[in-house]
Amino acid sequence: MGKKLYIGNLSFDITDEELEKNFSQFGEIVSAVIIKDPVSGRSKGFGFVEFADEDSAKNAKENMDGKEVGGRTLKVDEAREQRQQRRPRDNNFGYRKRF
């Protein structure tokens, strides 16, 4: 089973392909994606790299955490599960109108 890593403090100019290239030396990559602002399309400065196996991810984390890439010091850690989106409320107080 694969393992996903969080990659923080990325240069705003780095692309998905460059991110994959920087981490591919550690093993087979399933996906590499930079998170972008939906409105501006600009990088948010972090992304995720998913490896095919856990050993590759562990090796990448040990070797890339604290390494300088693109003039910035990377923060590499295991990715956490995505949080559930909060359900929008009906009014400012969270109560439904009863009419």
Phi and psi restraints in degrees (range 20) as a CNS / XPLOR table:
assign (resid 1 and name C) (resid 2 and name N)
       (resid 2 and name CA) (resid 2 and name C) 1.0 -75.7 20.0 2
assign (resid 2 and name N) (resid 2 and name CA)
       (resid 2 and name C) (resid 3 and name N) 1.0 170.7 20.0 2
assign (resid 2 and name C) (resid 3 and name N)
       (resid 3 and name CA) (resid 3 and name C) 1.0 -138.0 20.0 2
assign (resid 3 and name N) (resid 3 and name CA)
       (resid 3 and name C) (resid 4 and name N) 1.0 132.3 20.0 2
assign (resid 3 and name C) (resid 4 and name N)
       (resid 4 and name CA) (resid 4 and name C) 1.0 -103.9 20.0 2
assign (resid 4 and name N) (resid 4 and name CA)
       (resid 4 and name C) (resid 5 and name N) 1.0 136.4 20.0 2
assign (resid 4 and name C) (resid 5 and name N)
       (resid 5 and name CA) (resid 5 and name C) 1.0 -112.5 20.0 2
assign (resid 5 and name N) (resid 5 and name CA)
       (resid 5 and name C) (resid 6 and name N) 1.0 142.8 20.0 2
assign (resid 5 and name C) (resid 6 and name N)
       (resid 6 and name CA) (resid 6 and name C) 1.0 -88.9 20.0 2
assign (resid 6 and name N) (resid 6 and name CA)
       (resid 6 and name C) (resid 7 and name N) 1.0 131.8 20.0 2
assign (resid 6 and name C) (resid 7 and name N)
       (resid 7 and name CA) (resid 7 and name C) 1.0 -119.7 20.0 2
assign (resid 7 and name N) (resid 7 and name CA)
       (resid 7 and name C) (resid 8 and name N) 1.0 111.3 20.0 2
assign (resid 7 and name C) (resid 8 and name N)
       (resid 8 and name CA) (resid 8 and name C) 1.0 -110.5 20.0 2
assign (resid 8 and name N) (resid 8 and name CA)
       (resid 8 and name C) (resid 9 and name N) 1.0 167.4 20.0 2
assign (resid 8 and name C) (resid 9 and name N)
       (resid 9 and name CA) (resid 9 and name C) 1.0 62.7 20.0 2
assign (resid 9 and name N) (resid 9 and name CA)
       (resid 9 and name C) (resid 10 and name N) 1.0 37.7 20.0 2
assign (resid 9 and name C) (resid 10 and name N)
       (resid 10 and name CA) (resid 10 and name C) 1.0 -77.5 20.0 2
assign (resid 10 and name N) (resid 10 and name CA)
       (resid 10 and name C) (resid 11 and name N) 1.0 150.9 20.0 2
assign (resid 10 and name C) (resid 11 and name N)
       (resid 11 and name CA) (resid 11 and name C) 1.0 -62.6 20.0 2
assign (resid 11 and name N) (resid 11 and name CA)
       (resid 11 and name C) (resid 12 and name N) 1.0 142.8 20.0 2
assign (resid 11 and name C) (resid 12 and name N)
       (resid 12 and name CA) (resid 12 and name C) 1.0 -71.2 20.0 2
assign (resid 12 and name N) (resid 12 and name CA)
       (resid 12 and name C) (resid 13 and name N) 1.0 -11.1 20.0 2
assign (resid 12 and name C) (resid 13 and name N)
       (resid 13 and name CA) (resid 13 and name C) 1.0 -94.1 20.0 2
assign (resid 13 and name N) (resid 13 and name CA)
       (resid 13 and name C) (resid 14 and name N) 1.0 -9.9 20.0 2
assign (resid 13 and name C) (resid 14 and name N)
       (resid 14 and name CA) (resid 14 and name C) 1.0 -71.7 20.0 2
assign (resid 14 and name N) (resid 14 and name CA)
       (resid 14 and name C) (resid 15 and name N) 1.0 144.7 20.0 2
assign (resid 14 and name C) (resid 15 and name N)
       (resid 15 and name CA) (resid 15 and name C) 1.0 -104.7 20.0 2
assign (resid 15 and name N) (resid 15 and name CA)
       (resid 15 and name C) (resid 16 and name N) 1.0 169.1 20.0 2
assign (resid 15 and name C) (resid 16 and name N)
       (resid 16 and name CA) (resid 16 and name C) 1.0 -57.4 20.0 2
assign (resid 16 and name N) (resid 16 and name CA)
       (resid 16 and name C) (resid 17 and name N) 1.0 -42.1 20.0 2
assign (resid 16 and name C) (resid 17 and name N)
       (resid 17 and name CA) (resid 17 and name C) 1.0 -64.9 20.0 2
assign (resid 17 and name N) (resid 17 and name CA)
       (resid 17 and name C) (resid 18 and name N) 1.0 -41.4 20.0 2
assign (resid 17 and name C) (resid 18 and name N)
       (resid 18 and name CA) (resid 18 and name C) 1.0 -66.8 20.0 2
assign (resid 18 and name N) (resid 18 and name CA)
       (resid 18 and name C) (resid 19 and name N) 1.0 -38.3 20.0 2
assign (resid 18 and name C) (resid 19 and name N)
       (resid 19 and name CA) (resid 19 and name C) 1.0 -62.1 20.0 2
assign (resid 19 and name N) (resid 19 and name CA)
       (resid 19 and name C) (resid 20 and name N) 1.0 -45.8 20.0 2
assign (resid 19 and name C) (resid 20 and name N)
       (resid 20 and name CA) (resid 20 and name C) 1.0 -61.7 20.0 2
assign (resid 20 and name N) (resid 20 and name CA)
       (resid 20 and name C) (resid 21 and name N) 1.0 -43.6 20.0 2
assign (resid 20 and name C) (resid 21 and name N)
       (resid 21 and name CA) (resid 21 and name C) 1.0 -60.4 20.0 2
assign (resid 21 and name N) (resid 21 and name CA)
       (resid 21 and name C) (resid 22 and name N) 1.0 -41.2 20.0 2
assign (resid 21 and name C) (resid 22 and name N)
       (resid 22 and name CA) (resid 22 and name C) 1.0 -65.7 20.0 2
assign (resid 22 and name N) (resid 22 and name CA)
       (resid 22 and name C) (resid 23 and name N) 1.0 -28.7 20.0 2
assign (resid 22 and name C) (resid 23 and name N)
       (resid 23 and name CA) (resid 23 and name C) 1.0 -104.4 20.0 2
assign (resid 23 and name N) (resid 23 and name CA)
       (resid 23 and name C) (resid 24 and name N) 1.0 -10.5 20.0 2
assign (resid 23 and name C) (resid 24 and name N)
       (resid 24 and name CA) (resid 24 and name C) 1.0 -66.9 20.0 2
assign (resid 24 and name N) (resid 24 and name CA)
       (resid 24 and name C) (resid 25 and name N) 1.0 -20.0 20.0 2
assign (resid 24 and name C) (resid 25 and name N)
       (resid 25 and name CA) (resid 25 and name C) 1.0 -65.8 20.0 2
assign (resid 25 and name N) (resid 25 and name CA)
       (resid 25 and name C) (resid 26 and name N) 1.0 -14.7 20.0 2
assign (resid 25 and name C) (resid 26 and name N)
       (resid 26 and name CA) (resid 26 and name C) 1.0 -97.1 20.0 2
assign (resid 26 and name N) (resid 26 and name CA)
       (resid 26 and name C) (resid 27 and name N) 1.0 -9.1 20.0 2
assign (resid 26 and name C) (resid 27 and name N)
       (resid 27 and name CA) (resid 27 and name C) 1.0 152.8 20.0 2
assign (resid 27 and name N) (resid 27 and name CA)
       (resid 27 and name C) (resid 28 and name N) 1.0 -175.8 20.0 2
assign (resid 27 and name C) (resid 28 and name N)
       (resid 28 and name CA) (resid 28 and name C) 1.0 -71.2 20.0 2
assign (resid 28 and name N) (resid 28 and name CA)
       (resid 28 and name C) (resid 29 and name N) 1.0 126.8 20.0 2
assign (resid 28 and name C) (resid 29 and name N)
       (resid 29 and name CA) (resid 29 and name C) 1.0 -101.0 20.0 2
assign (resid 29 and name N) (resid 29 and name CA)
       (resid 29 and name C) (resid 30 and name N) 1.0 130.4 20.0 2
assign (resid 29 and name C) (resid 30 and name N)
       (resid 30 and name CA) (resid 30 and name C) 1.0 -83.5 20.0 2
assign (resid 30 and name N) (resid 30 and name CA)
       (resid 30 and name C) (resid 31 and name N) 1.0 -44.0 20.0 2
assign (resid 30 and name C) (resid 31 and name N)
       (resid 31 and name CA) (resid 31 and name C) 1.0 -156.1 20.0 2
assign (resid 31 and name N) (resid 31 and name CA)
       (resid 31 and name C) (resid 32 and name N) 1.0 151.8 20.0 2
assign (resid 31 and name C) (resid 32 and name N)
       (resid 32 and name CA) (resid 32 and name C) 1.0 -142.0 20.0 2
assign (resid 32 and name N) (resid 32 and name CA)
       (resid 32 and name C) (resid 33 and name N) 1.0 119.9 20.0 2
assign (resid 32 and name C) (resid 33 and name N)
       (resid 33 and name CA) (resid 33 and name C) 1.0 -140.4 20.0 2
assign (resid 33 and name N) (resid 33 and name CA)
       (resid 33 and name C) (resid 34 and name N) 1.0 136.1 20.0 2
assign (resid 33 and name C) (resid 34 and name N)
       (resid 34 and name CA) (resid 34 and name C) 1.0 -93.3 20.0 2
assign (resid 34 and name N) (resid 34 and name CA)
       (resid 34 and name C) (resid 35 and name N) 1.0 133.2 20.0 2
assign (resid 34 and name C) (resid 35 and name N)
       (resid 35 and name CA) (resid 35 and name C) 1.0 -82.7 20.0 2
assign (resid 35 and name N) (resid 35 and name CA)
       (resid 35 and name C) (resid 36 and name N) 1.0 130.1 20.0 2
assign (resid 35 and name C) (resid 36 and name N)
       (resid 36 and name CA) (resid 36 and name C) 1.0 -119.4 20.0 2
assign (resid 36 and name N) (resid 36 and name CA)
       (resid 36 and name C) (resid 37 and name N) 1.0 151.4 20.0 2
assign (resid 36 and name C) (resid 37 and name N)
       (resid 37 and name CA) (resid 37 and name C) 1.0 -66.8 20.0 2
assign (resid 37 and name N) (resid 37 and name CA)
       (resid 37 and name C) (resid 38 and name N) 1.0 128.8 20.0 2
assign (resid 37 and name C) (resid 38 and name N)
       (resid 38 and name CA) (resid 38 and name C) 1.0 -66.5 20.0 2
assign (resid 38 and name N) (resid 38 and name CA)
       (resid 38 and name C) (resid 39 and name N) 1.0 -26.1 20.0 2
assign (resid 38 and name C) (resid 39 and name N)
       (resid 39 and name CA) (resid 39 and name C) 1.0 -84.4 20.0 2
assign (resid 39 and name N) (resid 39 and name CA)
       (resid 39 and name C) (resid 40 and name N) 1.0 -52.7 20.0 2
assign (resid 39 and name C) (resid 40 and name N)
       (resid 40 and name CA) (resid 40 and name C) 1.0 -89.3 20.0 2
assign (resid 40 and name N) (resid 40 and name CA)
       (resid 40 and name C) (resid 41 and name N) 1.0 -21.9 20.0 2
assign (resid 40 and name C) (resid 41 and name N)
       (resid 41 and name CA) (resid 41 and name C) 1.0 77.6 20.0 2
assign (resid 41 and name N) (resid 41 and name CA)
       (resid 41 and name C) (resid 42 and name N) 1.0 5.2 20.0 2
assign (resid 41 and name C) (resid 42 and name N)
       (resid 42 and name CA) (resid 42 and name C) 1.0 -84.5 20.0 2
assign (resid 42 and name N) (resid 42 and name CA)
       (resid 42 and name C) (resid 43 and name N) 1.0 146.9 20.0 2
assign (resid 42 and name C) (resid 43 and name N)
       (resid 43 and name CA) (resid 43 and name C) 1.0 -58.9 20.0 2
assign (resid 43 and name N) (resid 43 and name CA)
       (resid 43 and name C) (resid 44 and name N) 1.0 143.4 20.0 2
assign (resid 43 and name C) (resid 44 and name N)
       (resid 44 and name CA) (resid 44 and name C) 1.0 -90.4 20.0 2
assign (resid 44 and name N) (resid 44 and name CA)
       (resid 44 and name C) (resid 45 and name N) 1.0 -0.9 20.0 2
assign (resid 44 and name C) (resid 45 and name N)
       (resid 45 and name CA) (resid 45 and name C) 1.0 89.5 20.0 2
assign (resid 45 and name N) (resid 45 and name CA)
       (resid 45 and name C) (resid 46 and name N) 1.0 11.8 20.0 2
assign (resid 45 and name C) (resid 46 and name N)
       (resid 46 and name CA) (resid 46 and name C) 1.0 -148.3 20.0 2
assign (resid 46 and name N) (resid 46 and name CA)
       (resid 46 and name C) (resid 47 and name N) 1.0 164.6 20.0 2
assign (resid 46 and name C) (resid 47 and name N)
       (resid 47 and name CA) (resid 47 and name C) 1.0 -162.0 20.0 2
assign (resid 47 and name N) (resid 47 and name CA)
       (resid 47 and name C) (resid 48 and name N) 1.0 -170.8 20.0 2
assign (resid 47 and name C) (resid 48 and name N)
       (resid 48 and name CA) (resid 48 and name C) 1.0 -137.5 20.0 2
assign (resid 48 and name N) (resid 48 and name CA)
       (resid 48 and name C) (resid 49 and name N) 1.0 141.5 20.0 2
assign (resid 48 and name C) (resid 49 and name N)
       (resid 49 and name CA) (resid 49 and name C) 1.0 -124.7 20.0 2
assign (resid 49 and name N) (resid 49 and name CA)
       (resid 49 and name C) (resid 50 and name N) 1.0 126.3 20.0 2
assign (resid 49 and name C) (resid 50 and name N)
       (resid 50 and name CA) (resid 50 and name C) 1.0 -109.6 20.0 2
assign (resid 50 and name N) (resid 50 and name CA)
       (resid 50 and name C) (resid 51 and name N) 1.0 125.4 20.0 2
assign (resid 50 and name C) (resid 51 and name N)
       (resid 51 and name CA) (resid 51 and name C) 1.0 -98.6 20.0 2
assign (resid 51 and name N) (resid 51 and name CA)
       (resid 51 and name C) (resid 52 and name N) 1.0 154.7 20.0 2
assign (resid 51 and name C) (resid 52 and name N)
       (resid 52 and name CA) (resid 52 and name C) 1.0 -69.8 20.0 2
assign (resid 52 and name N) (resid 52 and name CA)
       (resid 52 and name C) (resid 53 and name N) 1.0 -29.1 20.0 2
assign (resid 52 and name C) (resid 53 and name N)
       (resid 53 and name CA) (resid 53 and name C) 1.0 -137.5 20.0 2
assign (resid 53 and name N) (resid 53 and name CA)
       (resid 53 and name C) (resid 54 and name N) 1.0 156.9 20.0 2
assign (resid 53 and name C) (resid 54 and name N)
       (resid 54 and name CA) (resid 54 and name C) 1.0 -67.0 20.0 2
assign (resid 54 and name N) (resid 54 and name CA)
       (resid 54 and name C) (resid 55 and name N) 1.0 -35.3 20.0 2
assign (resid 54 and name C) (resid 55 and name N)
       (resid 55 and name CA) (resid 55 and name C) 1.0 -62.5 20.0 2
assign (resid 55 and name N) (resid 55 and name CA)
       (resid 55 and name C) (resid 56 and name N) 1.0 -39.7 20.0 2
assign (resid 55 and name C) (resid 56 and name N)
       (resid 56 and name CA) (resid 56 and name C) 1.0 -64.2 20.0 2
assign (resid 56 and name N) (resid 56 and name CA)
       (resid 56 and name C) (resid 57 and name N) 1.0 -42.4 20.0 2
assign (resid 56 and name C) (resid 57 and name N)
       (resid 57 and name CA) (resid 57 and name C) 1.0 -64.2 20.0 2
assign (resid 57 and name N) (resid 57 and name CA)
       (resid 57 and name C) (resid 58 and name N) 1.0 -43.0 20.0 2
assign (resid 57 and name C) (resid 58 and name N)
       (resid 58 and name CA) (resid 58 and name C) 1.0 -62.1 20.0 2
assign (resid 58 and name N) (resid 58 and name CA)
       (resid 58 and name C) (resid 59 and name N) 1.0 -44.3 20.0 2
assign (resid 58 and name C) (resid 59 and name N)
       (resid 59 and name CA) (resid 59 and name C) 1.0 -62.5 20.0 2
assign (resid 59 and name N) (resid 59 and name CA)
       (resid 59 and name C) (resid 60 and name N) 1.0 -43.0 20.0 2
assign (resid 59 and name C) (resid 60 and name N)
       (resid 60 and name CA) (resid 60 and name C) 1.0 -63.5 20.0 2
assign (resid 60 and name N) (resid 60 and name CA)
       (resid 60 and name C) (resid 61 and name N) 1.0 -42.1 20.0 2
assign (resid 60 and name C) (resid 61 and name N)
       (resid 61 and name CA) (resid 61 and name C) 1.0 -62.0 20.0 2
assign (resid 61 and name N) (resid 61 and name CA)
       (resid 61 and name C) (resid 62 and name N) 1.0 -46.1 20.0 2
assign (resid 61 and name C) (resid 62 and name N)
       (resid 62 and name CA) (resid 62 and name C) 1.0 -63.8 20.0 2
assign (resid 62 and name N) (resid 62 and name CA)
       (resid 62 and name C) (resid 63 and name N) 1.0 -36.1 20.0 2
assign (resid 62 and name C) (resid 63 and name N)
       (resid 63 and name CA) (resid 63 and name C) 1.0 -90.4 20.0 2
assign (resid 63 and name N) (resid 63 and name CA)
       (resid 63 and name C) (resid 64 and name N) 1.0 -26.0 20.0 2
assign (resid 63 and name C) (resid 64 and name N)
       (resid 64 and name CA) (resid 64 and name C) 1.0 -101.3 20.0 2
assign (resid 64 and name N) (resid 64 and name CA)
       (resid 64 and name C) (resid 65 and name N) 1.0 -20.3 20.0 2
assign (resid 64 and name C) (resid 65 and name N)
       (resid 65 and name CA) (resid 65 and name C) 1.0 -65.1 20.0 2
assign (resid 65 and name N) (resid 65 and name CA)
       (resid 65 and name C) (resid 66 and name N) 1.0 121.1 20.0 2
assign (resid 65 and name C) (resid 66 and name N)
       (resid 66 and name CA) (resid 66 and name C) 1.0 90.2 20.0 2
assign (resid 66 and name N) (resid 66 and name CA)
       (resid 66 and name C) (resid 67 and name N) 1.0 -4.1 20.0 2
assign (resid 66 and name C) (resid 67 and name N)
       (resid 67 and name CA) (resid 67 and name C) 1.0 -80.4 20.0 2
assign (resid 67 and name N) (resid 67 and name CA)
       (resid 67 and name C) (resid 68 and name N) 1.0 144.8 20.0 2
assign (resid 67 and name C) (resid 68 and name N)
       (resid 68 and name CA) (resid 68 and name C) 1.0 -87.2 20.0 2
assign (resid 68 and name N) (resid 68 and name CA)
       (resid 68 and name C) (resid 69 and name N) 1.0 126.2 20.0 2
assign (resid 68 and name C) (resid 69 and name N)
       (resid 69 and name CA) (resid 69 and name C) 1.0 -135.9 20.0 2
assign (resid 69 and name N) (resid 69 and name CA)
       (resid 69 and name C) (resid 70 and name N) 1.0 123.7 20.0 2
assign (resid 69 and name C) (resid 70 and name N)
       (resid 70 and name CA) (resid 70 and name C) 1.0 64.2 20.0 2
assign (resid 70 and name N) (resid 70 and name CA)
       (resid 70 and name C) (resid 71 and name N) 1.0 30.3 20.0 2
assign (resid 70 and name C) (resid 71 and name N)
       (resid 71 and name CA) (resid 71 and name C) 1.0 81.0 20.0 2
assign (resid 71 and name N) (resid 71 and name CA)
       (resid 71 and name C) (resid 72 and name N) 1.0 7.6 20.0 2
assign (resid 71 and name C) (resid 72 and name N)
       (resid 72 and name CA) (resid 72 and name C) 1.0 -129.1 20.0 2
assign (resid 72 and name N) (resid 72 and name CA)
       (resid 72 and name C) (resid 73 and name N) 1.0 145.9 20.0 2
assign (resid 72 and name C) (resid 73 and name N)
       (resid 73 and name CA) (resid 73 and name C) 1.0 -86.8 20.0 2
assign (resid 73 and name N) (resid 73 and name CA)
       (resid 73 and name C) (resid 74 and name N) 1.0 117.9 20.0 2
assign (resid 73 and name C) (resid 74 and name N)
       (resid 74 and name CA) (resid 74 and name C) 1.0 -71.7 20.0 2
assign (resid 74 and name N) (resid 74 and name CA)
       (resid 74 and name C) (resid 75 and name N) 1.0 148.0 20.0 2
assign (resid 74 and name C) (resid 75 and name N)
       (resid 75 and name CA) (resid 75 and name C) 1.0 -116.0 20.0 2
assign (resid 75 and name N) (resid 75 and name CA)
       (resid 75 and name C) (resid 76 and name N) 1.0 113.5 20.0 2
assign (resid 75 and name C) (resid 76 and name N)
       (resid 76 and name CA) (resid 76 and name C) 1.0 -117.3 20.0 2
assign (resid 76 and name N) (resid 76 and name CA)
       (resid 76 and name C) (resid 77 and name N) 1.0 129.1 20.0 2
assign (resid 76 and name C) (resid 77 and name N)
       (resid 77 and name CA) (resid 77 and name C) 1.0 -150.7 20.0 2
assign (resid 77 and name N) (resid 77 and name CA)
       (resid 77 and name C) (resid 78 and name N) 1.0 166.7 20.0 2
assign (resid 77 and name C) (resid 78 and name N)
       (resid 78 and name CA) (resid 78 and name C) 1.0 -67.2 20.0 2
assign (resid 78 and name N) (resid 78 and name CA)
       (resid 78 and name C) (resid 79 and name N) 1.0 137.4 20.0 2
assign (resid 78 and name C) (resid 79 and name N)
       (resid 79 and name CA) (resid 79 and name C) 1.0 -73.9 20.0 2
assign (resid 79 and name N) (resid 79 and name CA)
       (resid 79 and name C) (resid 80 and name N) 1.0 143.3 20.0 2
assign (resid 79 and name C) (resid 80 and name N)
       (resid 80 and name CA) (resid 80 and name C) 1.0 -94.2 20.0 2
assign (resid 80 and name N) (resid 80 and name CA)
       (resid 80 and name C) (resid 81 and name N) 1.0 160.9 20.0 2
assign (resid 80 and name C) (resid 81 and name N)
       (resid 81 and name CA) (resid 81 and name C) 1.0 -62.0 20.0 2
assign (resid 81 and name N) (resid 81 and name CA)
       (resid 81 and name C) (resid 82 and name N) 1.0 144.6 20.0 2
assign (resid 81 and name C) (resid 82 and name N)
       (resid 82 and name CA) (resid 82 and name C) 1.0 -69.0 20.0 2
assign (resid 82 and name N) (resid 82 and name CA)
       (resid 82 and name C) (resid 83 and name N) 1.0 136.3 20.0 2
assign (resid 82 and name C) (resid 83 and name N)
       (resid 83 and name CA) (resid 83 and name C) 1.0 -73.6 20.0 2
assign (resid 83 and name N) (resid 83 and name CA)
       (resid 83 and name C) (resid 84 and name N) 1.0 151.7 20.0 2
assign (resid 83 and name C) (resid 84 and name N)
       (resid 84 and name CA) (resid 84 and name C) 1.0 -71.1 20.0 2
assign (resid 84 and name N) (resid 84 and name CA)
       (resid 84 and name C) (resid 85 and name N) 1.0 141.3 20.0 2
assign (resid 84 and name C) (resid 85 and name N)
       (resid 85 and name CA) (resid 85 and name C) 1.0 -70.3 20.0 2
assign (resid 85 and name N) (resid 85 and name CA)
       (resid 85 and name C) (resid 86 and name N) 1.0 140.3 20.0 2
assign (resid 85 and name C) (resid 86 and name N)
       (resid 86 and name CA) (resid 86 and name C) 1.0 -73.8 20.0 2
assign (resid 86 and name N) (resid 86 and name CA)
       (resid 86 and name C) (resid 87 and name N) 1.0 140.4 20.0 2
assign (resid 86 and name C) (resid 87 and name N)
       (resid 87 and name CA) (resid 87 and name C) 1.0 -70.8 20.0 2
assign (resid 87 and name N) (resid 87 and name CA)
       (resid 87 and name C) (resid 88 and name N) 1.0 132.2 20.0 2
assign (resid 87 and name C) (resid 88 and name N)
       (resid 88 and name CA) (resid 88 and name C) 1.0 -63.4 20.0 2
assign (resid 88 and name N) (resid 88 and name CA)
       (resid 88 and name C) (resid 89 and name N) 1.0 143.3 20.0 2
assign (resid 88 and name C) (resid 89 and name N)
       (resid 89 and name CA) (resid 89 and name C) 1.0 -87.6 20.0 2
assign (resid 89 and name N) (resid 89 and name CA)
       (resid 89 and name C) (resid 90 and name N) 1.0 160.5 20.0 2
assign (resid 89 and name C) (resid 90 and name N)
       (resid 90 and name CA) (resid 90 and name C) 1.0 -79.1 20.0 2
assign (resid 90 and name N) (resid 90 and name CA)
       (resid 90 and name C) (resid 91 and name N) 1.0 -31.6 20.0 2
assign (resid 90 and name C) (resid 91 and name N)
       (resid 91 and name CA) (resid 91 and name C) 1.0 -146.4 20.0 2
assign (resid 91 and name N) (resid 91 and name CA)
       (resid 91 and name C) (resid 92 and name N) 1.0 -173.7 20.0 2
assign (resid 91 and name C) (resid 92 and name N)
       (resid 92 and name CA) (resid 92 and name C) 1.0 -65.3 20.0 2
assign (resid 92 and name N) (resid 92 and name CA)
       (resid 92 and name C) (resid 93 and name N) 1.0 -18.4 20.0 2
assign (resid 92 and name C) (resid 93 and name N)
       (resid 93 and name CA) (resid 93 and name C) 1.0 -106.5 20.0 2
assign (resid 93 and name N) (resid 93 and name CA)
       (resid 93 and name C) (resid 94 and name N) 1.0 -1.2 20.0 2
assign (resid 93 and name C) (resid 94 and name N)
       (resid 94 and name CA) (resid 94 and name C) 1.0 82.5 20.0 2
assign (resid 94 and name N) (resid 94 and name CA)
       (resid 94 and name C) (resid 95 and name N) 1.0 8.9 20.0 2
assign (resid 94 and name C) (resid 95 and name N)
       (resid 95 and name CA) (resid 95 and name C) 1.0 -102.3 20.0 2
assign (resid 95 and name N) (resid 95 and name CA)
       (resid 95 and name C) (resid 96 and name N) 1.0 144.2 20.0 2
assign (resid 95 and name C) (resid 96 and name N)
       (resid 96 and name CA) (resid 96 and name C) 1.0 -83.7 20.0 2
assign (resid 96 and name N) (resid 96 and name CA)
       (resid 96 and name C) (resid 97 and name N) 1.0 145.4 20.0 2
assign (resid 96 and name C) (resid 97 and name N)
       (resid 97 and name CA) (resid 97 and name C) 1.0 -73.1 20.0 2
assign (resid 97 and name N) (resid 97 and name CA)
       (resid 97 and name C) (resid 98 and name N) 1.0 140.3 20.0 2
assign (resid 97 and name C) (resid 98 and name N)
       (resid 98 and name CA) (resid 98 and name C) 1.0 -117.2 20.0 2
assign (resid 98 and name N) (resid 98 and name CA)
       (resid 98 and name C) (resid 99 and name N) 1.0 84.1 20.0 2
